[in-house]
Amino acid sequence: MKIRASKAERLADEELMPRIGEKDPGAFEVFYDRHGGVAYSLAYRIVGERGAAEDVVQEAFISIWRSGARYDRARGSVRSWMLGIVRNRAIDFLRSKAGRAPKLDFDDDAVLEHRPAAELTDAEALRRETTHELRGALGELPGEQSKVIELAYFGGFSHSEIAKMLDVPLGTVKGRMRLGLEKIRGELAEGFA
Amino acid sequence: MNETGHDRRDDIAAYLLGALEPGEAAELERHVAGCAECEDELRRRGSRRRRRCAAV
């Protein structure tokens, strides 16, 4: 049964997926509105090119439109599943460019214009740094801190997924993120002083 | 621990990295909207970064 987007907006992701599997455009529109921004941010962080990131997201969402019925809630949240598809597409893109290094500089506007103004905080500011600078700053951190930040920032994983991956408590993951971010802030600020 | 007896700095860090689940992020946003100290923490971090970037 087709539903209006306004009604679909009230549905949880897990409820949208079967409708997307039935090719319901209203459900897919809501799904895209809800996750398109974070999908683009992740793709852009991986491929480093605005046009390529848009292509990656488009391909990922077309894939989801075609295969929405294959989502299995037993394997995690819809968001994680969707980001996994985006991540794979982005990595495929980088592989297809074999022999040509990916562009590493960030285009601030390309990232910022896809994000709500309310989210212009540390994470957005971090995205203004070049990948080289951020990687350099991450390299100065203890491994346990850089790992959780890399998995979240470049991998798009949630803190609960990271906790499972590393087999540490949730609070430990978030604590390491905070300590790492505080040090990165100091590192980058010092570098530009 | 801040003056109101709670410490959401770890949650805020995870939020800034996009690592909270959507429900948790929404809950934190609701909390921040009603908590001057957490709102200040979030804004302070953002504004400090933007000031530094602007100076580059």
gemmi code that builds the backbone of each chain (N, CA, C; Angstrom):
import gemmi

chains = {
    "A": [
        ("MET", (0.836, -1.195, 0.000), (0.000, 0.000, 0.000), (0.874, 1.250, 0.000)),
        ("LYS", (0.606, 2.166, -0.920), (1.369, 3.405, -0.988), (0.906, 4.350, 0.128)),
        ("ILE", (1.852, 5.065, 0.706), (1.476, 6.012, 1.758), (2.023, 7.380, 1.412)),
        ("ARG", (1.377, 8.410, 1.956), (1.856, 9.763, 1.723), (3.107, 9.995, 2.545)),
        ("ALA", (3.974, 10.894, 2.017), (5.232, 11.173, 2.715), (4.966, 11.683, 4.130)),
        ("SER", (3.897, 12.501, 4.296), (3.623, 13.068, 5.621), (3.341, 11.962, 6.631)),
        ("LYS", (2.699, 10.895, 6.181), (2.435, 9.782, 7.087), (3.712, 8.967, 7.297)),
        ("ALA", (4.459, 8.810, 6.233), (5.701, 8.036, 6.325), (6.688, 8.686, 7.293)),
        ("GLU", (6.616, 10.013, 7.402), (7.539, 10.717, 8.301), (7.414, 10.243, 9.737)),
        ("ARG", (6.244, 9.723, 10.072), (6.029, 9.295, 11.456), (6.493, 7.862, 11.698)),
        ("LEU", (6.915, 7.211, 10.644), (7.341, 5.813, 10.779), (8.821, 5.716, 11.131)),
        ("ALA", (9.143, 4.701, 11.928), (10.550, 4.434, 12.245), (11.216, 3.841, 10.996)),
        ("ASP", (12.532, 3.939, 10.953), (13.270, 3.412, 9.804), (12.894, 1.959, 9.508)),
        ("GLU", (12.803, 1.181, 10.579), (12.527, -0.254, 10.407), (11.148, -0.486, 9.781)),
        ("GLU", (10.240, 0.471, 10.004), (8.902, 0.349, 9.411), (8.887, 0.833, 7.961)),
        ("LEU", (9.821, 1.733, 7.658), (9.889, 2.243, 6.282), (10.419, 1.185, 5.315)),
        ("MET", (11.359, 0.369, 5.797), (12.065, -0.523, 4.886), (11.161, -1.487, 4.113)),
        ("PRO", (10.188, -2.133, 4.793), (9.313, -3.028, 4.013), (8.539, -2.260, 2.947)),
        ("ARG", (8.186, -1.006, 3.246), (7.436, -0.204, 2.266), (8.339, 0.160, 1.086)),
        ("ILE", (9.610, 0.444, 1.391), (10.558, 0.713, 0.307), (10.727, -0.556, -0.534)),
        ("GLY", (10.722, -1.691, 0.136), (10.816, -2.965, -0.575), (9.645, -3.171, -1.520)),
        ("GLU", (8.498, -2.535, -1.173), (7.309, -2.621, -2.042), (7.275, -1.482, -3.051)),
        ("LYS", (8.419, -0.755, -3.138), (8.559, 0.348, -4.117), (7.579, 1.495, -3.834)),
        ("ASP", (7.494, 1.877, -2.565), (6.644, 2.997, -2.172), (7.471, 4.283, -2.221)),
        ("PRO", (7.203, 5.175, -3.193), (8.041, 6.376, -3.330), (7.950, 7.315, -2.124)),
        ("GLY", (6.779, 7.378, -1.461), (6.638, 8.249, -0.283), (7.573, 7.800, 0.828)),
        ("ALA", (7.643, 6.499, 1.033), (8.512, 5.958, 2.081), (9.974, 6.211, 1.725)),
        ("PHE", (10.302, 6.059, 0.450), (11.700, 6.259, 0.035), (12.102, 7.731, 0.171)),
        ("GLU", (11.172, 8.621, -0.144), (11.452, 10.060, -0.021), (11.790, 10.421, 1.421)),
        ("VAL", (11.018, 9.880, 2.349), (11.284, 10.137, 3.771), (12.623, 9.537, 4.176)),
        ("PHE", (12.885, 8.349, 3.701), (14.155, 7.686, 4.020), (15.329, 8.530, 3.517)),
        ("TYR", (15.208, 9.034, 2.307), (16.296, 9.850, 1.751), (16.456, 11.154, 2.535)),
        ("ASP", (15.345, 11.813, 2.828), (15.422, 13.068, 3.591), (16.088, 12.844, 4.944)),
        ("ARG", (15.799, 11.706, 5.529), (16.296, 11.406, 6.871), (17.791, 11.074, 6.860)),
        ("HIS", (18.254, 10.402, 5.835), (19.624, 9.881, 5.864), (20.549, 10.397, 4.757)),
        ("GLY", (20.011, 11.145, 3.816), (20.833, 11.603, 2.690), (22.019, 12.454, 3.132)),
        ("GLY", (21.803, 13.315, 4.135), (22.867, 14.210, 4.592), (24.039, 13.464, 5.195)),
        ("VAL", (23.740, 12.543, 6.099), (24.821, 11.813, 6.764), (25.503, 10.871, 5.763)),
        ("ALA", (24.728, 10.366, 4.799), (25.319, 9.503, 3.770), (26.319, 10.303, 2.934)),
        ("TYR", (25.927, 11.521, 2.568), (26.824, 12.367, 1.776), (28.093, 12.706, 2.575)),
        ("SER", (27.910, 13.049, 3.837), (29.074, 13.396, 4.668), (30.067, 12.255, 4.730)),
        ("LEU", (29.552, 11.041, 4.929), (30.453, 9.886, 5.011), (31.136, 9.652, 3.659)),
        ("ALA", (30.346, 9.699, 2.580), (30.937, 9.467, 1.247), (32.007, 10.507, 0.955)),
        ("TYR", (31.725, 11.742, 1.327), (32.685, 12.816, 1.047), (33.971, 12.639, 1.843)),
        ("ARG", (33.837, 12.201, 3.087), (35.028, 11.997, 3.909), (35.895, 10.894, 3.308)),
        ("ILE", (35.271, 9.902, 2.700), (36.040, 8.780, 2.143), (36.627, 9.125, 0.776)),
        ("VAL", (35.806, 9.691, -0.121), (36.305, 9.897, -1.495), (36.961, 11.263, -1.675)),
        ("GLY", (36.595, 12.250, -0.844), (37.264, 13.551, -0.890), (36.924, 14.401, -2.097)),
        ("GLU", (35.920, 14.029, -2.865), (35.518, 14.823, -4.034), (34.005, 14.982, -4.015)),
        ("ARG", (33.580, 16.212, -4.223), (32.156, 16.510, -4.126), (31.313, 15.719, -5.142)),
        ("GLY", (31.710, 15.785, -6.401), (30.937, 15.105, -7.438), (30.917, 13.602, -7.225)),
        ("ALA", (32.087, 13.070, -6.851), (32.178, 11.626, -6.634), (31.317, 11.212, -5.448)),
        ("ALA", (31.304, 12.049, -4.408), (30.494, 11.728, -3.222), (29.015, 11.711, -3.593)),
        ("GLU", (28.603, 12.663, -4.425), (27.201, 12.693, -4.859), (26.868, 11.431, -5.654)),
        ("ASP", (27.809, 11.031, -6.529), (27.588, 9.812, -7.316), (27.483, 8.586, -6.414)),
        ("VAL", (28.375, 8.537, -5.425), (28.386, 7.396, -4.506), (27.049, 7.295, -3.774)),
        ("VAL", (26.570, 8.451, -3.277), (25.301, 8.451, -2.542), (24.153, 8.049, -3.469)),
        ("GLN", (24.173, 8.586, -4.675), (23.103, 8.255, -5.619), (23.078, 6.748, -5.901)),
        ("GLU", (24.255, 6.202, -6.150), (24.335, 4.764, -6.429), (23.868, 3.941, -5.226)),
        ("ALA", (24.270, 4.396, -4.035), (23.897, 3.660, -2.822), (22.382, 3.676, -2.632)),
        ("PHE", (21.759, 4.845, -2.843), (20.313, 4.926, -2.628), (19.536, 4.200, -3.728)),
        ("ILE", (20.081, 4.190, -4.931), (19.428, 3.400, -5.989), (19.476, 1.919, -5.597)),
        ("SER", (20.633, 1.520, -5.066), (20.789, 0.138, -4.634), (19.783, -0.191, -3.524)),
        ("ILE", (19.591, 0.751, -2.606), (18.644, 0.526, -1.504), (17.214, 0.466, -2.047)),
        ("TRP", (16.900, 1.342, -2.979), (15.569, 1.343, -3.588), (15.280, -0.015, -4.231)),
        ("ARG", (16.308, -0.567, -4.847), (16.118, -1.844, -5.530), (16.124, -3.038, -4.576)),
        ("SER", (16.800, -2.865, -3.442), (16.992, -4.040, -2.578), (16.522, -3.798, -1.148)),
        ("GLY", (15.641, -2.800, -0.949), (15.200, -2.446, 0.407), (14.655, -3.622, 1.181)),
        ("ALA", (14.043, -4.554, 0.471), (13.436, -5.692, 1.158), (14.493, -6.596, 1.781)),
        ("ARG", (15.753, -6.388, 1.388), (16.798, -7.284, 1.910), (17.355, -6.819, 3.253)),
        ("TYR", (16.860, -5.694, 3.758), (17.331, -5.249, 5.076), (16.896, -6.252, 6.137)),
        ("ASP", (17.833, -6.607, 6.995), (17.548, -7.566, 8.058), (17.814, -6.891, 9.398)),
        ("ARG", (16.730, -6.603, 10.133), (16.903, -5.843, 11.373), (17.716, -6.587, 12.428)),
        ("ALA", (17.843, -7.897, 12.262), (18.638, -8.663, 13.227), (20.122, -8.317, 13.118)),
        ("ARG", (20.501, -7.695, 12.007), (21.927, -7.395, 11.802), (22.287, -5.948, 12.107)),
        ("GLY", (21.376, -5.213, 12.753), (21.715, -3.842, 13.150), (20.670, -2.857, 12.674)),
        ("SER", (20.929, -1.561, 12.968), (19.968, -0.519, 12.624), (19.974, -0.254, 11.118)),
        ("VAL", (18.898, 0.365, 10.660), (18.805, 0.751, 9.254), (19.925, 1.724, 8.909)),
        ("ARG", (20.177, 2.645, 9.836), (21.227, 3.640, 9.592), (22.578, 2.964, 9.353)),
        ("SER", (22.913, 2.016, 10.200), (24.196, 1.316, 10.057), (24.247, 0.551, 8.742)),
        ("TRP", (23.132, -0.089, 8.424), (23.060, -0.854, 7.166), (23.252, 0.085, 5.977)),
        ("MET", (22.549, 1.215, 6.014), (22.635, 2.185, 4.919), (24.063, 2.731, 4.801)),
        ("LEU", (24.674, 3.076, 5.951), (26.037, 3.618, 5.903), (27.027, 2.566, 5.410)),
        ("GLY", (26.760, 1.317, 5.715), (27.622, 0.244, 5.216), (27.593, 0.185, 3.693)),
        ("ILE", (26.400, 0.381, 3.122), (26.278, 0.374, 1.662), (27.027, 1.575, 1.073)),
        ("VAL", (26.865, 2.732, 1.698), (27.563, 3.936, 1.223), (29.074, 3.730, 1.313)),
        ("ARG", (29.511, 3.184, 2.442), (30.945, 2.960, 2.657), (31.504, 2.030, 1.579)),
        ("ASN", (30.779, 0.956, 1.305), (31.255, 0.009, 0.285), (31.330, 0.661, -1.093)),
        ("ARG", (30.310, 1.452, -1.413), (30.306, 2.137, -2.714), (31.475, 3.113, -2.814)),
        ("ALA", (31.730, 3.807, -1.712), (32.817, 4.791, -1.708), (34.170, 4.095, -1.881)),
        ("ILE", (34.333, 2.978, -1.203), (35.595, 2.237, -1.309), (35.742, 1.665, -2.718)),
        ("ASP", (34.629, 1.211, -3.289), (34.666, 0.731, -4.681), (35.130, 1.849, -5.606)),
        ("PHE", (34.638, 3.059, -5.339), (35.027, 4.207, -6.165), (36.536, 4.429, -6.085)),
        ("LEU", (37.064, 4.402, -4.863), (38.508, 4.625, -4.698), (39.302, 3.528, -5.421)),
        ("ARG", (38.798, 2.293, -5.313), (39.490, 1.189, -5.982), (39.466, 1.368, -7.499)),
        ("SER", (38.350, 1.898, -7.994), (38.216, 2.066, -9.454), (39.173, 3.131, -9.971)),
        ("LYS", (39.676, 3.935, -9.047), (40.626, 4.970, -9.445), (42.057, 4.484, -9.274)),
        ("ALA", (42.253, 3.220, -9.360), (43.577, 2.627, -9.132), (44.653, 3.365, -9.916)),
        ("GLY", (45.723, 3.675, -9.214), (46.821, 4.355, -9.886), (46.730, 5.861, -9.774)),
        ("ARG", (45.554, 6.349, -9.343), (45.393, 7.796, -9.187), (45.012, 8.054, -7.730)),
        ("ALA", (45.841, 8.807, -7.025), (45.590, 9.048, -5.607), (44.332, 9.892, -5.439)),
        ("PRO", (43.495, 9.591, -4.414), (42.308, 10.401, -4.191), (42.673, 11.812, -3.759)),
        ("LYS", (41.849, 12.741, -4.177), (42.056, 14.126, -3.749), (41.824, 14.193, -2.252)),
        ("LEU", (42.716, 14.838, -1.539), (42.629, 14.799, -0.083), (42.130, 16.088, 0.550)),
        ("ASP", (42.113, 17.178, -0.205), (41.658, 18.431, 0.391), (40.141, 18.470, 0.465)),
        ("PHE", (39.627, 18.995, 1.558), (38.188, 19.131, 1.723), (37.699, 20.451, 1.131)),
        ("ASP", (36.554, 20.419, 0.538), (35.878, 21.624, 0.078), (34.842, 21.957, 1.150)),
        ("ASP", (35.117, 22.977, 1.954), (34.251, 23.297, 3.095), (32.794, 23.431, 2.708)),
        ("ASP", (32.546, 24.230, 1.700), (31.167, 24.532, 1.347), (30.408, 23.275, 0.944)),
        ("ALA", (31.118, 22.382, 0.259), (30.458, 21.171, -0.218), (29.914, 20.358, 0.941)),
        ("VAL", (30.653, 20.355, 2.028), (30.190, 19.604, 3.196), (29.148, 20.413, 3.953)),
        ("LEU", (29.469, 21.677, 4.191), (28.607, 22.481, 5.059), (27.221, 22.703, 4.479)),
        ("GLU", (27.132, 22.871, 3.167), (25.818, 23.179, 2.606), (24.862, 21.995, 2.691)),
        ("HIS", (25.385, 20.830, 2.985), (24.520, 19.664, 3.118), (24.157, 19.390, 4.571)),
        ("ARG", (24.543, 20.258, 5.471), (24.290, 19.995, 6.884), (23.487, 21.135, 7.483)),
        ("PRO", (22.588, 20.808, 8.433), (21.842, 21.870, 9.098), (22.787, 22.789, 9.871)),
        ("ALA", (22.435, 24.090, 9.924), (23.293, 25.059, 10.608), (23.519, 24.685, 12.061)),
        ("ALA", (22.533, 24.057, 12.676), (22.647, 23.714, 14.097), (23.781, 22.735, 14.347)),
        ("GLU", (24.243, 22.061, 13.314), (25.292, 21.064, 13.518), (26.687, 21.623, 13.233)),
        ("LEU", (26.793, 22.917, 13.079), (28.093, 23.510, 12.791), (28.926, 23.588, 14.060)),
        ("THR", (29.420, 22.463, 14.475), (30.160, 22.436, 15.731), (31.554, 21.865, 15.490)),
        ("ASP", (32.118, 21.288, 16.513), (33.480, 20.771, 16.380), (33.658, 19.838, 15.195)),
        ("ALA", (32.706, 18.941, 15.027), (32.855, 17.950, 13.961), (32.892, 18.630, 12.601)),
        ("GLU", (32.061, 19.666, 12.435), (32.065, 20.377, 11.161), (33.383, 21.124, 10.995)),
        ("ALA", (33.827, 21.721, 12.070), (35.091, 22.443, 11.995), (36.233, 21.493, 11.676)),
        ("LEU", (36.160, 20.289, 12.244), (37.181, 19.291, 11.954), (37.222, 19.001, 10.464)),
        ("ARG", (36.043, 19.005, 9.835), (35.984, 18.695, 8.409), (36.608, 19.793, 7.576)),
        ("ARG", (36.843, 20.934, 8.190), (37.494, 22.018, 7.448), (38.997, 21.781, 7.352)),
        ("GLU", (39.483, 20.923, 8.189), (40.919, 20.627, 8.131), (41.175, 19.691, 6.958)),
        ("THR", (42.381, 19.705, 6.451), (42.682, 18.740, 5.392), (42.808, 17.364, 6.019)),
        ("THR", (42.619, 16.351, 5.202), (42.746, 14.988, 5.700), (44.158, 14.765, 6.250)),
        ("HIS", (45.131, 15.379, 5.595), (46.511, 15.223, 6.063), (46.659, 15.724, 7.493)),
        ("GLU", (46.102, 16.901, 7.756), (46.241, 17.476, 9.096), (45.534, 16.628, 10.137)),
        ("LEU", (44.340, 16.201, 9.781), (43.584, 15.394, 10.729), (44.277, 14.059, 10.964)),
        ("ARG", (44.736, 13.450, 9.889), (45.443, 12.168, 10.047), (46.698, 12.366, 10.890)),
        ("GLY", (47.376, 13.487, 10.659), (48.578, 13.766, 11.436), (48.256, 13.904, 12.908)),
        ("ALA", (47.166, 14.630, 13.196), (46.768, 14.829, 14.590), (46.338, 13.507, 15.207)),
        ("LEU", (45.634, 12.694, 14.424), (45.208, 11.389, 14.945), (46.423, 10.529, 15.271)),
        ("GLY", (47.470, 10.680, 14.457), (48.677, 9.894, 14.660), (49.386, 10.208, 15.963)),
        ("GLU", (49.084, 11.382, 16.522), (49.704, 11.783, 17.784), (48.955, 11.229, 18.996)),
        ("LEU", (47.775, 10.696, 18.743), (46.954, 10.207, 19.861), (47.344, 8.785, 20.244)),
        ("PRO", (47.051, 8.424, 21.492), (47.185, 7.000, 21.842), (46.293, 6.185, 20.915)),
        ("GLY", (46.736, 4.992, 20.549), (46.003, 4.165, 19.589), (44.550, 3.941, 19.955)),
        ("GLU", (44.278, 3.776, 21.247), (42.897, 3.476, 21.643), (41.965, 4.664, 21.383)),
        ("GLN", (42.538, 5.885, 21.390), (41.712, 7.071, 21.118), (41.571, 7.309, 19.617)),
        ("SER", (42.676, 7.172, 18.889), (42.593, 7.409, 17.437), (41.693, 6.371, 16.777)),
        ("LYS", (41.713, 5.163, 17.299), (40.917, 4.084, 16.703), (39.425, 4.426, 16.737)),
        ("VAL", (38.943, 4.836, 17.897), (37.494, 5.096, 17.999), (37.093, 6.297, 17.158)),
        ("ILE", (37.974, 7.292, 17.071), (37.651, 8.476, 16.264), (37.663, 8.123, 14.777)),
        ("GLU", (38.646, 7.356, 14.359), (38.699, 6.952, 12.949), (37.481, 6.115, 12.564)),
        ("LEU", (37.115, 5.186, 13.444), (35.971, 4.327, 13.131), (34.687, 5.146, 13.020)),
        ("ALA", (34.551, 6.158, 13.885), (33.343, 6.987, 13.834), (33.402, 7.958, 12.669)),
        ("TYR", (34.525, 8.643, 12.532), (34.625, 9.753, 11.577), (34.798, 9.274, 10.140)),
        ("PHE", (35.688, 8.339, 9.931), (35.932, 7.851, 8.573), (35.117, 6.595, 8.247)),
        ("GLY", (34.730, 5.879, 9.290), (33.996, 4.643, 9.047), (32.494, 4.789, 9.156)),
        ("GLY", (32.033, 5.852, 9.849), (30.597, 6.057, 9.988), (29.935, 5.104, 10.975)),
        ("PHE", (30.742, 4.456, 11.822), (30.164, 3.522, 12.789), (29.652, 4.264, 14.017)),
        ("SER", (28.607, 3.719, 14.629), (28.078, 4.316, 15.857), (28.920, 3.844, 17.038)),
        ("HIS", (28.748, 4.532, 18.171), (29.559, 4.164, 19.347), (29.246, 2.754, 19.821)),
        ("SER", (27.983, 2.325, 19.666), (27.652, 0.966, 20.123), (28.284, -0.082, 19.194)),
        ("GLU", (28.349, 0.225, 17.902), (29.008, -0.706, 16.979), (30.501, -0.783, 17.291)),
        ("ILE", (31.087, 0.374, 17.587), (32.521, 0.403, 17.897), (32.800, -0.361, 19.189)),
        ("ALA", (31.904, -0.201, 20.156), (32.072, -0.916, 21.430), (32.087, -2.424, 21.195)),
        ("LYS", (31.185, -2.889, 20.318), (31.138, -4.328, 20.016), (32.411, -4.763, 19.285)),
        ("MET", (32.820, -3.952, 18.314), (34.015, -4.286, 17.528), (35.246, -4.430, 18.414)),
        ("LEU", (35.386, -3.485, 19.337), (36.592, -3.455, 20.168), (36.410, -4.203, 21.483)),
        ("ASP", (35.169, -4.635, 21.730), (34.856, -5.368, 22.955), (35.193, -4.557, 24.209)),
        ("VAL", (34.726, -3.329, 24.212), (34.887, -2.466, 25.395), (33.520, -1.849, 25.704)),
        ("PRO", (33.311, -1.379, 26.946), (32.010, -0.781, 27.297), (31.728, 0.493, 26.502)),
        ("LEU", (30.423, 0.790, 26.337), (30.022, 1.992, 25.608), (30.647, 3.252, 26.191)),
        ("GLY", (30.614, 3.323, 27.520), (31.147, 4.517, 28.178), (32.623, 4.720, 27.880)),
        ("THR", (33.336, 3.628, 27.751), (34.769, 3.708, 27.453), (34.982, 4.293, 26.055)),
        ("VAL", (34.152, 3.852, 25.115), (34.276, 4.353, 23.736), (34.045, 5.867, 23.718)),
        ("LYS", (32.965, 6.307, 24.357), (32.652, 7.742, 24.347), (33.711, 8.546, 25.096)),
        ("GLY", (34.219, 7.969, 26.174), (35.265, 8.657, 26.927), (36.530, 8.829, 26.089)),
        ("ARG", (36.873, 7.788, 25.341), (38.057, 7.871, 24.475), (37.835, 8.897, 23.363)),
        ("MET", (36.604, 8.957, 22.861), (36.297, 9.958, 21.832), (36.511, 11.367, 22.374)),
        ("ARG", (36.008, 11.594, 23.584), (36.139, 12.939, 24.157), (37.604, 13.299, 24.396)),
        ("LEU", (38.345, 12.383, 25.008), (39.758, 12.672, 25.277), (40.515, 12.912, 23.974)),
        ("GLY", (40.228, 12.078, 22.971), (40.906, 12.219, 21.685), (40.578, 13.540, 21.019)),
        ("LEU", (39.300, 13.908, 21.032), (38.896, 15.173, 20.404), (39.548, 16.361, 21.093)),
        ("GLU", (39.603, 16.292, 22.423), (40.225, 17.395, 23.163), (41.693, 17.544, 22.785)),
        ("LYS", (42.371, 16.412, 22.623), (43.802, 16.473, 22.250), (43.970, 16.954, 20.815)),
        ("ILE", (43.104, 16.468, 19.927), (43.196, 16.903, 18.525), (43.017, 18.408, 18.442)),
        ("ARG", (42.045, 18.903, 19.206), (41.796, 20.342, 19.195), (43.054, 21.093, 19.595)),
        ("GLY", (43.717, 20.572, 20.615), (44.953, 21.197, 21.070), (46.045, 21.115, 20.015)),
        ("GLU", (46.178, 19.940, 19.413), (47.200, 19.729, 18.376), (47.012, 20.687, 17.203)),
        ("LEU", (45.790, 20.711, 16.686), (45.542, 21.527, 15.503), (45.672, 23.003, 15.820)),
        ("ALA", (45.190, 23.402, 16.991), (45.270, 24.812, 17.376), (46.729, 25.229, 17.507)),
        ("GLU", (47.537, 24.332, 18.073), (48.957, 24.626, 18.252), (49.642, 24.767, 16.898)),
        ("GLY", (49.260, 23.882, 15.974), (49.854, 23.900, 14.649), (49.592, 25.184, 13.895)),
        ("PHE", (48.465, 25.830, 14.217), (48.107, 27.041, 13.499), (48.416, 28.301, 14.287)),
        ("ALA", (48.948, 28.138, 15.477), (49.153, 29.289, 16.354), (50.179, 30.257, 15.757)),
    ],
    "B": [
        ("MET", (31.954, 16.355, 35.742), (30.716, 16.782, 36.419), (30.626, 18.316, 36.390)),
        ("ASN", (29.512, 18.824, 35.960), (29.385, 20.273, 35.946), (28.543, 20.740, 37.139)),
        ("GLU", (28.192, 22.024, 37.130), (27.536, 22.584, 38.315), (26.156, 21.994, 38.582)),
        ("THR", (25.493, 21.528, 37.550), (24.157, 20.965, 37.773), (24.211, 19.477, 38.074)),
        ("GLY", (25.400, 18.961, 38.267), (25.530, 17.589, 38.721), (25.461, 16.538, 37.643)),
        ("HIS", (25.593, 16.908, 36.391), (25.627, 15.892, 35.357), (26.771, 16.183, 34.399)),
        ("ASP", (27.170, 15.178, 33.688), (28.292, 15.343, 32.763), (27.940, 14.657, 31.457)),
        ("ARG", (27.625, 15.435, 30.461), (27.274, 14.864, 29.156), (28.396, 15.094, 28.158)),
        ("ARG", (29.583, 15.422, 28.633), (30.664, 15.741, 27.694), (31.024, 14.565, 26.796)),
        ("ASP", (30.973, 13.341, 27.355), (31.269, 12.169, 26.526), (30.210, 12.003, 25.439)),
        ("ASP", (28.954, 12.228, 25.830), (27.874, 12.120, 24.836), (28.037, 13.191, 23.765)),
        ("ILE", (28.431, 14.385, 24.189), (28.599, 15.486, 23.240), (29.732, 15.159, 22.259)),
        ("ALA", (30.805, 14.571, 22.768), (31.924, 14.186, 21.877), (31.454, 13.167, 20.852)),
        ("ALA", (30.706, 12.162, 21.311), (30.196, 11.142, 20.386), (29.239, 11.781, 19.385)),
        ("TYR", (28.444, 12.722, 19.862), (27.504, 13.431, 18.975), (28.261, 14.193, 17.896)),
        ("LEU", (29.316, 14.863, 18.303), (30.097, 15.655, 17.342), (30.746, 14.775, 16.280)),
        ("LEU", (31.023, 13.540, 16.641), (31.616, 12.612, 15.667), (30.547, 11.859, 14.885)),
        ("GLY", (29.280, 12.169, 15.170), (28.198, 11.484, 14.473), (28.061, 10.039, 14.908)),
        ("ALA", (28.527, 9.735, 16.127), (28.572, 8.334, 16.552), (27.402, 7.928, 17.440)),
        ("LEU", (26.505, 8.863, 17.751), (25.324, 8.479, 18.531), (24.281, 7.903, 17.581)),
        ("GLU", (23.489, 6.970, 18.106), (22.367, 6.460, 17.319), (21.365, 7.609, 17.180)),
        ("PRO", (20.556, 7.585, 16.117), (19.625, 8.706, 15.894), (18.772, 9.050, 17.118)),
        ("GLY", (18.254, 8.045, 17.806), (17.426, 8.302, 18.990), (18.218, 8.979, 20.094)),
        ("GLU", (19.458, 8.540, 20.269), (20.312, 9.132, 21.305), (20.667, 10.572, 20.939)),
        ("ALA", (20.934, 10.798, 19.656), (21.280, 12.147, 19.209), (20.101, 13.086, 19.428)),
        ("ALA", (18.897, 12.586, 19.120), (17.702, 13.410, 19.312), (17.506, 13.713, 20.796)),
        ("GLU", (17.758, 12.729, 21.641), (17.606, 12.923, 23.089), (18.613, 13.959, 23.587)),
        ("LEU", (19.850, 13.860, 23.088), (20.876, 14.817, 23.509), (20.500, 16.232, 23.045)),
        ("GLU", (19.998, 16.329, 21.824), (19.598, 17.643, 21.314), (18.486, 18.240, 22.181)),
        ("ARG", (17.540, 17.387, 22.592), (16.463, 17.884, 23.465), (17.038, 18.332, 24.802)),
        ("HIS", (17.984, 17.552, 25.321), (18.600, 17.897, 26.592), (19.358, 19.227, 26.476)),
        ("VAL", (20.149, 19.338, 25.425), (20.961, 20.544, 25.238), (20.069, 21.774, 25.112)),
        ("ALA", (18.922, 21.605, 24.455), (18.008, 22.743, 24.273), (17.509, 23.277, 25.615)),
        ("GLY", (17.480, 22.414, 26.635), (16.970, 22.837, 27.926), (18.039, 22.948, 29.000)),
        ("CYS", (19.293, 22.815, 28.625), (20.379, 22.841, 29.611), (21.427, 23.858, 29.157)),
        ("ALA", (21.452, 24.973, 29.865), (22.329, 26.076, 29.459), (23.801, 25.647, 29.439)),
        ("GLU", (24.171, 24.811, 30.410), (25.590, 24.441, 30.500), (26.014, 23.547, 29.340)),
        ("CYS", (25.166, 22.579, 29.008), (25.503, 21.706, 27.881), (25.426, 22.470, 26.564)),
        ("GLU", (24.458, 23.359, 26.473), (24.348, 24.171, 25.263), (25.611, 25.016, 25.110)),
        ("ASP", (26.059, 25.550, 26.226), (27.271, 26.367, 26.203), (28.485, 25.530, 25.810)),
        ("GLU", (28.535, 24.317, 26.329), (29.637, 23.401, 26.003), (29.688, 23.152, 24.490)),
        ("LEU", (28.520, 22.883, 23.934), (28.436, 22.618, 22.497), (28.803, 23.867, 21.698)),
        ("ARG", (28.241, 24.983, 22.075), (28.511, 26.234, 21.351), (29.958, 26.665, 21.512)),
        ("ARG", (30.447, 26.514, 22.729), (31.816, 26.962, 23.012), (32.812, 26.208, 22.133)),
        ("ARG", (32.599, 24.923, 22.029), (33.495, 24.128, 21.184), (33.412, 24.584, 19.739)),
        ("GLY", (32.185, 24.739, 19.255), (32.005, 25.142, 17.869), (32.560, 26.513, 17.596)),
        ("SER", (32.252, 27.461, 18.460), (32.686, 28.831, 18.215), (34.194, 28.964, 18.342)),
        ("ARG", (34.772, 28.182, 19.259), (36.221, 28.269, 19.411), (36.901, 27.759, 18.148)),
        ("ARG", (36.342, 26.646, 17.626), (36.930, 26.109, 16.410), (36.775, 27.081, 15.252)),
        ("ARG", (35.593, 27.678, 15.152), (35.361, 28.555, 14.014), (36.251, 29.792, 14.096)),
        ("ARG", (36.452, 30.288, 15.300), (37.320, 31.446, 15.442), (38.727, 31.100, 14.981)),
        ("ARG", (39.195, 29.898, 15.422), (40.544, 29.532, 15.057), (40.645, 29.343, 13.540)),
        ("CYS", (39.645, 28.701, 12.952), (39.684, 28.486, 11.512), (39.669, 29.818, 10.772)),
        ("ALA", (38.882, 30.748, 11.292), (38.772, 32.042, 10.617), (40.097, 32.765, 10.618)),
        ("ALA", (40.934, 32.451, 11.601), (42.218, 33.148, 11.730), (43.278, 32.539, 10.809)),
        ("VAL", (42.971, 31.373, 10.259), (43.980, 30.705, 9.407), (44.139, 31.443, 8.084)),
    ],
}
model = gemmi.Model(1)
for chain_id, residues in chains.items():
    chain = gemmi.Chain(chain_id)
    for i, (resn, *xyz) in enumerate(residues, 1):
        res = gemmi.Residue()
        res.name, res.seqid = resn, gemmi.SeqId(i, " ")
        for name, pos in zip(("N", "CA", "C"), xyz):
            atom = gemmi.Atom()
            atom.name, atom.element = name, gemmi.Element(name[0])
            atom.pos, atom.b_iso = gemmi.Position(*pos), 0.0
            res.add_atom(atom)
        chain.add_residue(res)
    model.add_chain(chain)
structure = gemmi.Structure()
structure.add_model(model)
structure.setup_entities()
